[in-house]
Amino acid sequence: MGEHRRFVTAIVADTVGSGLFMPITLLYFLAMTDLSLVQIGSALSLSAILTMPGAFVIGTLVDRFGPRLMMLGGNLVQAAGMVAYLWTDSLLAVALWTALLNVGRQAFWGSFGNVVTAISAPGEREVWFGFLQAVRNLGYSVGGVLAGIALQVGTDVAFQAVVVINAVTFVVAFVLLLDVPDHRVAHADDAPVEGWGVVLRDRAYLRLVVAQLGFVTGMMVLNFALPVYAAETIDLPGWVVGAIFTLNTALVGLGQGLVVRGMTGQVRARMMGLAQLVFVASYAMFVVAGWLPVWLAVVVMLAGSAVYTFGELTGGPVFSATAAEAAPDHLRGRYLGLFQLSWGLGGAVTPVAFTWLLAHGDTTLWWVLGLVALVSAAYLQTLPRVLPAAGARVTQRAPEPDAA
Protein backbone atom coordinates (compact mmCIF):
# COMPACT_ATOMS: atom_id res chain seq x y z
CA MET A 1 0.00 0.00 0.00
CA GLY A 2 2.91 2.38 0.76
CA GLU A 3 1.84 6.01 0.53
CA HIS A 4 -1.74 5.01 -0.26
CA ARG A 5 -2.42 3.50 3.16
CA ARG A 6 -5.02 6.10 4.21
CA PHE A 7 -6.93 5.67 0.95
CA VAL A 8 -7.03 1.90 1.37
CA THR A 9 -8.07 2.23 5.03
CA ALA A 10 -10.88 4.60 4.04
CA ILE A 11 -12.16 1.99 1.59
CA VAL A 12 -12.18 -0.60 4.38
CA ALA A 13 -14.09 1.72 6.73
CA ASP A 14 -16.64 2.50 4.05
CA THR A 15 -17.22 -1.15 3.20
CA VAL A 16 -17.57 -2.40 6.78
CA GLY A 17 -20.68 -0.27 7.15
CA SER A 18 -21.99 -1.10 3.70
CA GLY A 19 -21.39 -4.80 4.33
CA LEU A 20 -23.43 -4.49 7.49
CA PHE A 21 -26.46 -2.92 5.80
CA MET A 22 -26.53 -4.26 2.23
CA PRO A 23 -27.47 -7.89 3.05
CA ILE A 24 -30.48 -6.79 5.05
CA THR A 25 -31.68 -3.79 3.01
CA LEU A 26 -34.98 -5.38 1.96
CA LEU A 27 -35.39 -7.18 5.28
CA TYR A 28 -34.78 -3.91 7.17
CA PHE A 29 -37.70 -2.18 5.46
CA LEU A 30 -39.89 -5.26 5.81
CA ALA A 31 -39.27 -5.17 9.57
CA MET A 32 -39.38 -1.39 10.14
CA THR A 33 -42.24 -0.36 7.81
CA ASP A 34 -45.65 -1.66 6.76
CA LEU A 35 -44.60 -1.89 3.11
CA SER A 36 -44.81 -5.12 1.10
CA LEU A 37 -41.79 -6.69 -0.58
CA VAL A 38 -42.85 -5.48 -4.03
CA GLN A 39 -43.49 -1.95 -2.70
CA ILE A 40 -40.01 -1.83 -1.20
CA GLY A 41 -38.46 -3.09 -4.41
CA SER A 42 -40.41 -0.46 -6.35
CA ALA A 43 -39.22 2.31 -4.02
CA LEU A 44 -35.59 1.25 -4.41
CA SER A 45 -35.96 1.09 -8.19
CA LEU A 46 -37.66 4.51 -8.28
CA SER A 47 -34.78 6.03 -6.31
CA ALA A 48 -32.28 4.57 -8.74
CA ILE A 49 -34.20 5.96 -11.73
CA LEU A 50 -34.33 9.43 -10.15
CA THR A 51 -30.57 9.52 -9.61
CA MET A 52 -29.32 7.96 -12.86
CA PRO A 53 -28.70 11.39 -14.48
CA GLY A 54 -26.36 12.10 -11.56
CA ALA A 55 -23.70 9.95 -13.23
CA PHE A 56 -23.29 12.61 -15.93
CA VAL A 57 -22.98 15.41 -13.38
CA ILE A 58 -20.53 13.45 -11.22
CA GLY A 59 -18.32 12.62 -14.21
CA THR A 60 -18.09 16.28 -15.17
CA LEU A 61 -17.30 17.36 -11.60
CA VAL A 62 -14.60 14.70 -11.24
CA ASP A 63 -12.85 15.96 -14.39
CA ARG A 64 -13.09 19.55 -13.18
CA PHE A 65 -12.45 19.35 -9.42
CA GLY A 66 -10.66 16.02 -9.04
CA PRO A 67 -11.85 12.72 -7.55
CA ARG A 68 -10.87 13.31 -3.90
CA LEU A 69 -13.31 16.18 -3.37
CA MET A 70 -16.13 14.13 -4.84
CA MET A 71 -15.31 11.14 -2.63
CA LEU A 72 -15.38 13.37 0.45
CA GLY A 73 -18.77 14.81 -0.46
CA GLY A 74 -20.08 11.36 -1.29
CA ASN A 75 -19.31 10.05 2.17
CA LEU A 76 -21.07 12.92 3.94
CA VAL A 77 -24.16 12.58 1.74
CA GLN A 78 -24.34 8.83 2.39
CA ALA A 79 -24.02 9.38 6.14
CA ALA A 80 -26.95 11.84 6.07
CA GLY A 81 -29.11 9.50 4.00
CA MET A 82 -28.42 6.55 6.27
CA VAL A 83 -29.37 8.50 9.42
CA ALA A 84 -32.64 9.50 7.74
CA TYR A 85 -33.54 5.81 7.43
CA LEU A 86 -34.16 5.79 11.19
CA TRP A 87 -37.36 7.82 10.60
CA THR A 88 -38.39 6.30 7.27
CA ASP A 89 -41.79 4.60 7.28
CA SER A 90 -43.44 5.23 3.88
CA LEU A 91 -42.83 4.28 0.26
CA LEU A 92 -42.08 7.90 -0.71
CA ALA A 93 -39.63 8.33 2.16
CA VAL A 94 -37.81 5.11 1.26
CA ALA A 95 -37.49 6.32 -2.34
CA LEU A 96 -36.31 9.84 -1.45
CA TRP A 97 -33.73 8.92 1.18
CA THR A 98 -32.43 6.07 -0.94
CA ALA A 99 -32.09 8.56 -3.79
CA LEU A 100 -29.91 10.72 -1.54
CA LEU A 101 -27.80 7.68 -0.67
CA ASN A 102 -27.49 6.84 -4.36
CA VAL A 103 -26.16 10.33 -5.14
CA GLY A 104 -23.52 9.94 -2.45
CA ARG A 105 -22.66 6.47 -3.71
CA GLN A 106 -22.34 7.81 -7.26
CA ALA A 107 -19.97 10.53 -6.10
CA PHE A 108 -17.81 8.08 -4.15
CA TRP A 109 -17.62 5.18 -6.59
CA GLY A 110 -17.69 7.43 -9.65
CA SER A 111 -14.40 8.85 -8.35
CA PHE A 112 -12.91 5.58 -7.12
CA GLY A 113 -11.73 4.33 -10.51
CA ASN A 114 -10.01 7.63 -11.26
CA VAL A 115 -7.94 7.40 -8.07
CA VAL A 116 -7.03 3.74 -8.68
CA THR A 117 -5.97 4.50 -12.24
CA ALA A 118 -3.83 7.40 -11.04
CA ILE A 119 -1.97 5.40 -8.38
CA SER A 120 -1.37 2.33 -10.59
CA ALA A 121 0.82 1.89 -13.67
CA PRO A 122 -0.36 0.39 -16.97
CA GLY A 123 0.02 -3.37 -16.70
CA GLU A 124 -0.82 -3.32 -12.98
CA ARG A 125 -4.46 -2.30 -13.23
CA GLU A 126 -5.99 -5.76 -12.71
CA VAL A 127 -3.75 -6.24 -9.69
CA TRP A 128 -4.77 -2.92 -8.14
CA PHE A 129 -8.47 -3.25 -8.87
CA GLY A 130 -8.32 -6.85 -7.67
CA PHE A 131 -6.43 -5.88 -4.50
CA LEU A 132 -8.91 -3.14 -3.65
CA GLN A 133 -11.83 -5.44 -4.40
CA ALA A 134 -10.29 -7.91 -1.95
CA VAL A 135 -9.82 -5.18 0.65
CA ARG A 136 -13.39 -4.01 0.16
CA ASN A 137 -14.69 -7.52 0.62
CA LEU A 138 -12.73 -8.02 3.82
CA GLY A 139 -14.62 -4.98 5.08
CA TYR A 140 -17.86 -6.43 3.76
CA SER A 141 -17.14 -9.72 5.55
CA VAL A 142 -16.88 -7.97 8.92
CA GLY A 143 -20.16 -6.20 8.20
CA GLY A 144 -21.73 -9.44 7.04
CA VAL A 145 -20.99 -11.14 10.36
CA LEU A 146 -22.64 -8.27 12.22
CA ALA A 147 -25.59 -8.36 9.79
CA GLY A 148 -26.12 -12.04 10.58
CA ILE A 149 -26.15 -11.25 14.29
CA ALA A 150 -28.67 -8.45 13.76
CA LEU A 151 -30.94 -10.77 11.76
CA GLN A 152 -30.70 -13.45 14.43
CA VAL A 153 -31.63 -10.94 17.15
CA GLY A 154 -34.38 -9.58 14.90
CA THR A 155 -35.47 -6.66 17.10
CA ASP A 156 -36.11 -3.07 16.02
CA VAL A 157 -33.12 -1.94 18.10
CA ALA A 158 -30.85 -4.40 16.30
CA PHE A 159 -31.96 -3.10 12.89
CA GLN A 160 -31.55 0.53 14.02
CA ALA A 161 -28.06 -0.23 15.32
CA VAL A 162 -27.10 -1.45 11.86
CA VAL A 163 -28.14 1.90 10.38
CA VAL A 164 -26.24 3.94 12.97
CA ILE A 165 -23.02 1.95 12.59
CA ASN A 166 -23.17 2.30 8.82
CA ALA A 167 -23.56 6.09 9.13
CA VAL A 168 -20.55 6.27 11.47
CA THR A 169 -18.33 4.36 9.03
CA PHE A 170 -19.07 6.91 6.31
CA VAL A 171 -17.86 9.66 8.63
CA VAL A 172 -14.70 7.71 9.47
CA ALA A 173 -13.97 7.25 5.76
CA PHE A 174 -14.45 11.00 5.25
CA VAL A 175 -11.84 11.82 7.90
CA LEU A 176 -9.33 9.38 6.43
CA LEU A 177 -9.75 10.78 2.92
CA LEU A 178 -8.96 14.34 4.04
CA ASP A 179 -5.21 13.68 3.67
CA VAL A 180 -5.40 11.72 0.41
CA PRO A 181 -3.73 13.55 -2.53
CA ASP A 182 -6.00 15.06 -5.16
CA HIS A 183 -5.21 13.10 -8.33
CA ARG A 184 -6.49 15.73 -10.72
CA VAL A 185 -5.40 15.50 -14.38
CA ALA A 186 -3.68 18.68 -15.60
CA HIS A 187 -5.05 20.27 -18.76
CA ALA A 188 -2.93 22.23 -21.20
CA ASP A 189 -4.11 25.80 -21.80
CA ASP A 190 -4.32 25.23 -25.54
CA ALA A 191 -6.04 21.84 -25.30
CA PRO A 192 -9.38 21.61 -27.16
CA VAL A 193 -12.49 21.81 -25.02
CA GLU A 194 -14.17 18.40 -24.95
CA GLY A 195 -17.14 17.12 -23.02
CA TRP A 196 -19.87 14.54 -22.96
CA GLY A 197 -20.36 14.69 -26.71
CA VAL A 198 -17.01 12.96 -27.23
CA VAL A 199 -17.89 10.27 -24.67
CA LEU A 200 -21.37 9.56 -26.02
CA ARG A 201 -20.09 9.27 -29.59
CA ASP A 202 -17.57 6.61 -28.58
CA ARG A 203 -19.57 3.60 -29.75
CA ALA A 204 -16.92 1.08 -28.73
CA TYR A 205 -17.01 2.29 -25.13
CA LEU A 206 -20.80 2.31 -25.16
CA ARG A 207 -20.69 -1.35 -26.10
CA LEU A 208 -18.52 -2.01 -23.06
CA VAL A 209 -21.11 -0.25 -20.86
CA VAL A 210 -23.87 -2.44 -22.35
CA ALA A 211 -21.78 -5.56 -21.74
CA GLN A 212 -21.18 -4.44 -18.16
CA LEU A 213 -24.95 -4.39 -17.58
CA GLY A 214 -25.06 -8.18 -17.79
CA PHE A 215 -22.34 -8.47 -15.16
CA VAL A 216 -24.03 -5.88 -12.94
CA THR A 217 -27.27 -7.87 -13.08
CA GLY A 218 -25.41 -10.87 -11.70
CA MET A 219 -23.66 -8.79 -9.06
CA MET A 220 -27.00 -7.48 -7.76
CA VAL A 221 -28.06 -11.04 -6.89
CA LEU A 222 -26.08 -11.03 -3.66
CA ASN A 223 -27.80 -7.91 -2.32
CA PHE A 224 -31.35 -8.12 -3.64
CA ALA A 225 -32.12 -11.75 -4.49
CA LEU A 226 -30.24 -14.17 -2.24
CA PRO A 227 -31.33 -12.67 1.13
CA VAL A 228 -35.02 -12.84 0.25
CA TYR A 229 -34.73 -16.18 -1.57
CA ALA A 230 -32.91 -17.82 1.34
CA ALA A 231 -34.90 -16.33 4.21
CA GLU A 232 -38.38 -16.01 2.66
CA THR A 233 -38.75 -18.20 -0.44
CA ILE A 234 -37.13 -21.44 0.79
CA ASP A 235 -37.40 -20.52 4.49
CA LEU A 236 -33.84 -21.12 5.68
CA PRO A 237 -32.67 -19.91 9.13
CA GLY A 238 -31.91 -16.17 9.37
CA TRP A 239 -28.21 -16.72 10.07
CA VAL A 240 -27.77 -18.24 6.59
CA VAL A 241 -28.15 -14.78 4.98
CA GLY A 242 -25.24 -13.42 7.00
CA ALA A 243 -23.24 -16.59 6.36
CA ILE A 244 -23.70 -16.30 2.58
CA PHE A 245 -22.60 -12.70 2.56
CA THR A 246 -19.65 -13.38 4.87
CA LEU A 247 -18.55 -16.37 2.81
CA ASN A 248 -18.69 -14.28 -0.35
CA THR A 249 -16.67 -11.43 1.08
CA ALA A 250 -14.12 -13.67 2.80
CA LEU A 251 -13.49 -15.62 -0.41
CA VAL A 252 -13.02 -12.39 -2.36
CA GLY A 253 -10.70 -11.03 0.31
CA LEU A 254 -8.57 -14.15 0.38
CA GLY A 255 -8.83 -15.36 -3.19
CA GLN A 256 -8.80 -12.28 -5.44
CA GLY A 257 -5.02 -12.20 -5.81
CA LEU A 258 -4.91 -15.91 -6.67
CA VAL A 259 -7.58 -15.53 -9.34
CA VAL A 260 -5.83 -12.53 -10.94
CA ARG A 261 -2.60 -14.52 -11.07
CA GLY A 262 -4.46 -17.45 -12.58
CA MET A 263 -5.94 -15.22 -15.29
CA THR A 264 -2.58 -13.71 -16.24
CA GLY A 265 -2.03 -14.00 -19.97
CA GLN A 266 -5.71 -14.62 -20.75
CA VAL A 267 -7.73 -12.33 -23.05
CA ARG A 268 -9.88 -9.96 -21.00
CA ALA A 269 -13.08 -10.50 -23.00
CA ARG A 270 -12.84 -14.26 -22.48
CA MET A 271 -12.45 -13.81 -18.73
CA MET A 272 -15.44 -11.48 -18.60
CA GLY A 273 -17.49 -14.06 -20.48
CA LEU A 274 -16.28 -16.83 -18.18
CA ALA A 275 -17.55 -14.84 -15.19
CA GLN A 276 -21.06 -14.97 -16.65
CA LEU A 277 -20.90 -18.73 -17.22
CA VAL A 278 -19.83 -19.22 -13.61
CA PHE A 279 -22.86 -17.19 -12.49
CA VAL A 280 -25.08 -19.58 -14.48
CA ALA A 281 -23.61 -22.56 -12.62
CA SER A 282 -24.34 -20.91 -9.27
CA TYR A 283 -27.95 -20.13 -10.26
CA ALA A 284 -28.50 -23.81 -11.01
CA MET A 285 -27.28 -24.68 -7.52
CA PHE A 286 -29.68 -22.17 -5.94
CA VAL A 287 -32.56 -23.80 -7.82
CA VAL A 288 -31.54 -27.26 -6.54
CA ALA A 289 -31.32 -25.94 -2.97
CA GLY A 290 -35.03 -25.12 -3.05
CA TRP A 291 -35.86 -28.78 -3.62
CA LEU A 292 -33.87 -30.14 -0.65
CA PRO A 293 -34.45 -30.55 3.10
CA VAL A 294 -33.33 -27.58 5.19
CA TRP A 295 -29.95 -28.89 6.37
CA LEU A 296 -28.92 -29.97 2.88
CA ALA A 297 -30.33 -26.80 1.33
CA VAL A 298 -28.07 -24.76 3.62
CA VAL A 299 -25.03 -26.71 2.40
CA VAL A 300 -25.95 -26.30 -1.27
CA MET A 301 -26.72 -22.58 -0.86
CA LEU A 302 -23.32 -22.00 0.72
CA ALA A 303 -21.59 -24.05 -1.98
CA GLY A 304 -23.53 -22.15 -4.67
CA SER A 305 -22.47 -18.88 -3.07
CA ALA A 306 -18.83 -19.97 -3.30
CA VAL A 307 -19.27 -20.72 -7.02
CA TYR A 308 -21.04 -17.38 -7.49
CA THR A 309 -18.12 -15.65 -5.81
CA PHE A 310 -15.69 -17.14 -8.32
CA GLY A 311 -17.66 -15.35 -11.04
CA GLU A 312 -17.28 -12.09 -9.15
CA LEU A 313 -13.54 -12.70 -8.67
CA THR A 314 -13.11 -13.34 -12.37
CA GLY A 315 -15.13 -10.48 -13.81
CA GLY A 316 -14.71 -7.63 -11.32
CA PRO A 317 -11.07 -6.55 -11.80
CA VAL A 318 -11.09 -7.23 -15.55
CA PHE A 319 -14.17 -5.11 -16.24
CA SER A 320 -12.75 -2.27 -14.11
CA ALA A 321 -9.29 -2.37 -15.69
CA THR A 322 -10.75 -2.46 -19.20
CA ALA A 323 -13.02 0.52 -18.50
CA ALA A 324 -10.19 2.56 -17.00
CA GLU A 325 -7.66 1.88 -19.75
CA ALA A 326 -10.14 2.45 -22.58
CA ALA A 327 -10.77 6.00 -21.34
CA PRO A 328 -8.51 8.99 -22.25
CA ASP A 329 -6.82 10.62 -19.26
CA HIS A 330 -8.40 14.07 -19.59
CA LEU A 331 -11.95 12.67 -19.84
CA ARG A 332 -11.62 9.69 -17.53
CA GLY A 333 -14.07 11.16 -15.02
CA ARG A 334 -16.79 11.34 -17.66
CA TYR A 335 -15.93 7.96 -19.18
CA LEU A 336 -15.95 6.19 -15.83
CA GLY A 337 -19.07 8.13 -14.88
CA LEU A 338 -20.76 6.59 -17.91
CA PHE A 339 -19.38 3.19 -16.96
CA GLN A 340 -20.70 3.69 -13.43
CA LEU A 341 -24.12 4.40 -14.94
CA SER A 342 -24.43 0.67 -15.61
CA TRP A 343 -24.54 0.18 -11.84
CA GLY A 344 -27.21 2.84 -11.61
CA LEU A 345 -29.28 1.11 -14.28
CA GLY A 346 -28.81 -2.19 -12.51
CA GLY A 347 -29.88 -0.60 -9.24
CA ALA A 348 -32.96 0.80 -10.94
CA VAL A 349 -34.12 -2.39 -12.60
CA THR A 350 -33.05 -5.28 -10.39
CA PRO A 351 -34.81 -4.53 -7.06
CA VAL A 352 -38.27 -4.40 -8.57
CA ALA A 353 -37.49 -7.05 -11.20
CA PHE A 354 -36.03 -9.50 -8.69
CA THR A 355 -38.85 -9.05 -6.18
CA TRP A 356 -41.47 -9.39 -8.94
CA LEU A 357 -39.85 -12.57 -10.27
CA LEU A 358 -39.53 -14.01 -6.75
CA ALA A 359 -43.24 -13.38 -6.25
CA HIS A 360 -44.05 -15.31 -9.45
CA GLY A 361 -42.45 -18.65 -8.76
CA ASP A 362 -39.70 -20.10 -6.61
CA THR A 363 -37.31 -20.65 -9.53
CA THR A 364 -38.47 -18.11 -12.16
CA LEU A 365 -35.79 -15.60 -11.16
CA TRP A 366 -32.93 -18.05 -11.68
CA TRP A 367 -34.05 -19.13 -15.15
CA VAL A 368 -34.29 -15.50 -16.27
CA LEU A 369 -30.90 -14.62 -14.78
CA GLY A 370 -29.32 -17.65 -16.43
CA LEU A 371 -30.58 -16.54 -19.84
CA VAL A 372 -29.30 -12.98 -19.29
CA ALA A 373 -25.87 -14.30 -18.32
CA LEU A 374 -25.59 -16.58 -21.36
CA VAL A 375 -26.52 -13.79 -23.77
CA SER A 376 -24.07 -11.46 -22.05
CA ALA A 377 -21.24 -14.01 -22.25
CA ALA A 378 -21.74 -14.34 -26.01
CA TYR A 379 -21.95 -10.57 -26.52
CA LEU A 380 -18.71 -9.99 -24.63
CA GLN A 381 -16.78 -12.05 -27.16
CA THR A 382 -17.53 -9.44 -29.83
CA LEU A 383 -15.94 -6.56 -27.90
CA PRO A 384 -12.27 -7.02 -28.92
CA ARG A 385 -13.22 -6.28 -32.55
CA VAL A 386 -14.01 -2.67 -31.65
CA LEU A 387 -12.33 -2.05 -28.27
CA PRO A 388 -8.62 -2.95 -28.11
CA ALA A 389 -8.56 -2.79 -24.29
CA ALA A 390 -11.04 -5.70 -24.19
CA GLY A 391 -8.77 -7.78 -26.40
CA ALA A 392 -5.68 -7.12 -24.29
CA ARG A 393 -4.38 -9.78 -21.95
CA VAL A 394 -4.55 -9.74 -18.17
CA THR A 395 -1.22 -8.65 -16.67
CA GLN A 396 0.24 -8.32 -13.19
CA ARG A 397 3.02 -5.78 -13.58
CA ALA A 398 3.99 -2.74 -15.58
CA PRO A 399 6.08 -3.41 -18.69
CA GLU A 400 9.83 -3.12 -18.26
CA PRO A 401 11.32 0.13 -19.61
CA ASP A 402 13.21 -0.16 -22.88
CA ALA A 403 16.92 -0.60 -22.48
CA ALA A 404 18.99 2.45 -23.30
Secondary structure, DSSP 8 states (H G I E B T S, - for coil): -GGGHHHHHHHHHHHHHHHHHGGGHHHHHHHHSS--HHHHHHHHHHHHHHHTTHHHHHHHHHHHH-HHHHHHHHHHHHHHHHHHGGG--SHHHHHHHHHHHHHHHHHHHHHHHHHHHHHS-TT-HHHHHHHHHHHHHHHHHHHHHHHHHHHHH--HHHHHHHHHHHHHHHHHHHHHHTTS--------TTS----HHHHHT-HHHHHHHHHHHHHHHHHTIIIIIHHHIIIIIS---THHHHHHHHHHHHHHHHHHHHHHHHHTTSBHHHHHHHHHHHHHHHHHHHHHHTTS-HHHHHHHHHHHHHHHHHHHHHHHHHHHHHHHHTS-GGGHHHHHHHHHHHHHHHHHHHHHHHHHHHTT-TTHHHHHHHHHHHHHHHHHTTGGGT-HHHHSB--SS-------
